[in-house]
Amino acid sequence: MNRDSGTWQWDDVRFFLAVARTGSLSGAASALGVGHVTVGRRVALLEKRLGVTLLNRTPDGFSTTSAGQAILRQCTEMESAARNLERIAAGRDSLVTGSVRLTATEALAHQVIVPAIAALRQAHPDLQVDLVASVRSLDIARREADVAVRFARPTAPDFVCRKLGEVGFSL
């Protein structure tokens, strides 16, 4: 995409995400290794090209507008996809880094998953595991979760399933 064509750039999304996360231009600038003026300019350029206001200045810094909130998840997914692309292209796909969202029932989470996450984090400190303990089934196809640990095999034919073990119940 040509900078002068009026179309938005992925790189501009990084600047929006950094301000949304830090709440300030200086915090975003520090995280990105650029000047705060550059951050402000790039966010303004993205807003102009998308035709919406993504951030509002408040006395406490910046907050996302409703339009900013509406695209925040997609921007985060774009960032994740870009990082995966960089990792694969660099031949570093054996590193265990990044973020994984895992869902499990409360009983499984408390008894099995949390102790396993603690050990996993010691072995791989750059791995972030977000655990959602709930009986509600999060939709993996809609990226609500990356991994689901359940007592029963899912019925969807396109999921990759592994038997992790057996659990006995009694009254």
Secondary structure, 3 states (H helix, E strand, C coil): CCHHHCCCCHHHHHHHHHHHHHCCHHHHHHHHCCCHHHHHHHHHHHHHHHCCCCEEEECCEEEECHHHHHHHHHHHHHHHHHHHHHHHHCCCCCCCCEEEEEEECHHHHHHHHHHHHHHHHHHCCCEEEEEEECCCCCCCCCCCCCEEECCCCCCCCCCCCCCCCCCCCCC
